[in-house]
Amino acid sequence: MNKKTSSVIQHAVNTLHQKIKLLDVDRLGISAYNKKYFTTYIINYAFYMDLYTQLLEKAVTNLDKPIQNATFVDYGGGCGMLSYLAKEIGFKTVIYNDIYATSVNDTRIISDGLNIHVDHFVEGDVDAFIEQVDLLNLQPDVICSFDVLEHIYDWKTWIDTILKISNPFILIFMTSANGSNPFINRRLKRIQIQAEYEGFEHTESWKEIDISNSYLAERKKIISNAFPEIEKKDLEMLAVKTRGLKKDDIENLVVQFIKTGQIHYTIDHPTNTCDPYTGNWTEHIINIDELKRFVKAKNIETDVTNTSYGYGNSFPQNIIKFCLNVFIKILGKHNLMLSPVYVLEIYKQH
């Protein structure tokens, strides 16, 4: 990483911080959901910007053109922090994307409040994104994302779809669902078990599309509503066996079971689970070796690397993070055991 590029990113981080400090979030009129997350970013600005800086350094270092000539995509952008930062860095074109319409609308409002011009807002999943990019005749050079990979329902299909972009591009996905870190792995499994068997209490800052009931109970409801003739013992069994599937796939599996008496699907992880209506995984612990093999089989350069811990507002915690960061550096960029996150890097050359 050369000093000039590092200086550009740090200047953008500082400039964005000054703009955010002048913003009255309570008067923006955004949803409770994004108000919560945007406020979390503000309170923990140094921590998140430390991680974002590491993400952007990986992208900018490998960019084969000047930043001011490049198109940047913030995929699954949430409240838009990565988009605002990309504009401050100086990318020629910034495309914000999210599947959640409320987030798209809120990000428009926040960007106006910050007086930062995000060039394009694209709502929808990867298919809608590709369609809009083609329609607008845009050629993404860099696609970045923070904490999205672990929520994608079918990451293999997602990668196949994003690779339909004809021009060369860099994809950098940073995810905190690092199952290779034993402490994080334990925490993720607790969250998954709660989602599967207990559910979560709704708060005012939840998305309206989220469910509070347990995923197991909702799968049982989906099956019993679509197939009222199913015997109770089969209903219980099918509700368990369809963990990790969303509604259409659940119903297709039940149809096959009714026809053949067999189930050919098996989830390959003891606690991974997803919302049966949206397919949104609860912090999906992905098999990283499988992830790398899948991309490399397409003759596309890929890597999975670690990062250091972002420093926050707590001095004692920062001391611990400093020590961990020293060990992470010693162990090398491919050792994920101590890393707070991992980064999927894909470099499509043609």
URFEN-V294845 format. One record per residue. N is the residue number from 1. RES is the residue in three letters. PSI is psi in radians with two decimals (none if undefined). Layout:
BEGIN
n = {N;N}
res = {RES;RES}
psi = {PSI;PSI}
END
This chain:
BEGIN
n = {1;2;3;4;5;6;7;8;9;10;11;12;13;14;15;16;17;18;19;20;21;22;23;24;25;26;27;28;29;30;31;32;33;34;35;36;37;38;39;40;41;42;43;44;45;46;47;48;49;50;51;52;53;54;55;56;57;58;59;60;61;62;63;64;65;66;67;68;69;70;71;72;73;74;75;76;77;78;79;80;81;82;83;84;85;86;87;88;89;90;91;92;93;94;95;96;97;98;99;100;101;102;103;104;105;106;107;108;109;110;111;112;113;114;115;116;117;118;119;120;121;122;123;124;125;126;127;128;129;130;131;132;133;134;135;136;137;138;139;140;141;142;143;144;145;146;147;148;149;150;151;152;153;154;155;156;157;158;159;160;161;162;163;164;165;166;167;168;169;170;171;172;173;174;175;176;177;178;179;180;181;182;183;184;185;186;187;188;189;190;191;192;193;194;195;196;197;198;199;200;201;202;203;204;205;206;207;208;209;210;211;212;213;214;215;216;217;218;219;220;221;222;223;224;225;226;227;228;229;230;231;232;233;234;235;236;237;238;239;240;241;242;243;244;245;246;247;248;249;250;251;252;253;254;255;256;257;258;259;260;261;262;263;264;265;266;267;268;269;270;271;272;273;274;275;276;277;278;279;280;281;282;283;284;285;286;287;288;289;290;291;292;293;294;295;296;297;298;299;300;301;302;303;304;305;306;307;308;309;310;311;312;313;314;315;316;317;318;319;320;321;322;323;324;325;326;327;328;329;330;331;332;333;334;335;336;337;338;339;340;341;342;343;344;345;346;347;348;349;350}
res = {MET;ASN;LYS;LYS;THR;SER;SER;VAL;ILE;GLN;HIS;ALA;VAL;ASN;THR;LEU;HIS;GLN;LYS;ILE;LYS;LEU;LEU;ASP;VAL;ASP;ARG;LEU;GLY;ILE;SER;ALA;TYR;ASN;LYS;LYS;TYR;PHE;THR;THR;TYR;ILE;ILE;ASN;TYR;ALA;PHE;TYR;MET;ASP;LEU;TYR;THR;GLN;LEU;LEU;GLU;LYS;ALA;VAL;THR;ASN;LEU;ASP;LYS;PRO;ILE;GLN;ASN;ALA;THR;PHE;VAL;ASP;TYR;GLY;GLY;GLY;CYS;GLY;MET;LEU;SER;TYR;LEU;ALA;LYS;GLU;ILE;GLY;PHE;LYS;THR;VAL;ILE;TYR;ASN;ASP;ILE;TYR;ALA;THR;SER;VAL;ASN;ASP;THR;ARG;ILE;ILE;SER;ASP;GLY;LEU;ASN;ILE;HIS;VAL;ASP;HIS;PHE;VAL;GLU;GLY;ASP;VAL;ASP;ALA;PHE;ILE;GLU;GLN;VAL;ASP;LEU;LEU;ASN;LEU;GLN;PRO;ASP;VAL;ILE;CYS;SER;PHE;ASP;VAL;LEU;GLU;HIS;ILE;TYR;ASP;TRP;LYS;THR;TRP;ILE;ASP;THR;ILE;LEU;LYS;ILE;SER;ASN;PRO;PHE;ILE;LEU;ILE;PHE;MET;THR;SER;ALA;ASN;GLY;SER;ASN;PRO;PHE;ILE;ASN;ARG;ARG;LEU;LYS;ARG;ILE;GLN;ILE;GLN;ALA;GLU;TYR;GLU;GLY;PHE;GLU;HIS;THR;GLU;SER;TRP;LYS;GLU;ILE;ASP;ILE;SER;ASN;SER;TYR;LEU;ALA;GLU;ARG;LYS;LYS;ILE;ILE;SER;ASN;ALA;PHE;PRO;GLU;ILE;GLU;LYS;LYS;ASP;LEU;GLU;MET;LEU;ALA;VAL;LYS;THR;ARG;GLY;LEU;LYS;LYS;ASP;ASP;ILE;GLU;ASN;LEU;VAL;VAL;GLN;PHE;ILE;LYS;THR;GLY;GLN;ILE;HIS;TYR;THR;ILE;ASP;HIS;PRO;THR;ASN;THR;CYS;ASP;PRO;TYR;THR;GLY;ASN;TRP;THR;GLU;HIS;ILE;ILE;ASN;ILE;ASP;GLU;LEU;LYS;ARG;PHE;VAL;LYS;ALA;LYS;ASN;ILE;GLU;THR;ASP;VAL;THR;ASN;THR;SER;TYR;GLY;TYR;GLY;ASN;SER;PHE;PRO;GLN;ASN;ILE;ILE;LYS;PHE;CYS;LEU;ASN;VAL;PHE;ILE;LYS;ILE;LEU;GLY;LYS;HIS;ASN;LEU;MET;LEU;SER;PRO;VAL;TYR;VAL;LEU;GLU;ILE;TYR;LYS;GLN;HIS}
psi = {2.03;2.74;-0.59;-0.82;-0.74;-0.69;-0.68;-0.80;-0.76;-0.66;-0.70;-0.72;-0.78;-0.73;-0.78;-0.68;-0.74;-0.70;-0.71;-0.66;-0.39;-0.08;2.32;1.67;-0.62;-0.40;0.07;-0.55;0.48;2.95;2.74;-0.61;-0.92;-0.43;-0.72;-0.86;-0.64;-0.71;-0.66;-0.71;-0.71;-0.81;-0.66;0.68;-0.84;-0.73;-0.90;-0.67;-0.50;-0.78;-0.76;-0.65;-0.75;-0.69;-0.84;-0.55;-0.72;-0.70;-0.87;-0.64;-0.59;0.06;2.31;0.31;2.85;2.55;-0.72;-0.13;0.07;2.67;2.21;2.38;2.22;1.67;2.24;0.85;-0.12;-2.14;0.11;0.20;-0.69;-0.59;-0.80;-0.73;-0.70;-0.68;-0.70;-0.55;-0.56;0.29;2.45;-0.81;2.32;2.19;2.10;2.42;2.49;2.62;-0.32;1.99;-0.65;-0.69;-0.67;-0.81;-0.77;-0.67;-0.62;-0.79;-0.80;-0.76;-0.65;-0.74;-0.59;-0.15;0.76;2.13;1.74;2.25;-0.71;2.45;2.12;2.08;2.38;3.01;-3.02;-0.63;-0.77;-0.63;-0.86;-0.74;-0.78;-0.69;-0.74;-0.74;-0.68;-0.02;0.79;2.61;1.66;2.34;-0.57;2.21;2.04;2.68;2.50;2.12;0.88;-0.69;-0.69;-0.05;-0.15;2.21;-0.90;1.58;-0.47;-0.82;-0.65;-0.82;-0.76;-0.70;-0.80;-0.49;-0.10;-0.29;2.14;-0.55;2.79;2.52;2.87;2.32;2.14;1.91;2.14;2.21;2.41;0.02;1.06;1.60;-0.20;-0.33;2.01;-0.55;-0.74;-0.71;-0.77;-0.73;-0.74;-0.73;-0.66;-0.76;-0.75;-0.72;-0.69;-0.76;-0.70;-0.73;-0.32;-0.71;-3.14;2.57;2.33;2.41;2.96;-0.31;0.25;2.70;2.54;-0.30;-0.15;2.63;2.61;-0.37;2.81;2.57;-0.64;-0.80;-0.66;-0.64;-0.68;-0.71;-0.75;-0.79;-0.78;-0.59;-0.69;-0.48;1.26;-0.30;-0.17;2.30;2.69;-0.73;-0.64;-0.63;-0.83;-0.77;-0.80;-0.63;-0.67;-0.80;-0.32;0.24;2.32;0.08;2.68;3.04;-0.93;-0.75;-0.59;-0.84;-0.67;-0.70;-0.70;-0.69;-0.79;-0.66;-0.73;-0.68;-0.70;-0.30;0.21;2.72;2.11;0.00;2.38;2.19;2.42;0.44;2.48;-0.38;-0.23;2.41;2.72;2.79;2.11;-0.12;-0.71;-0.35;0.10;1.97;2.53;1.56;1.11;2.09;1.76;2.48;1.85;-0.64;-0.71;-0.70;-0.84;-0.76;-0.71;-0.80;-0.75;-0.50;-0.30;0.18;0.68;2.34;2.28;2.78;2.67;2.10;2.95;-3.11;2.98;2.94;2.46;2.41;2.48;-2.53;-0.12;2.05;-0.82;-0.73;-0.62;-0.58;-0.78;-0.76;-0.67;-0.79;-0.77;-0.70;-0.60;-0.80;-0.68;-0.75;-0.71;-0.71;-0.32;2.80;-0.28;-0.04;2.03;-0.01;-0.62;-0.15;2.45;-0.47;2.99;2.77;2.12;2.14;2.16;2.29;1.72;2.04;-0.43;none}
END
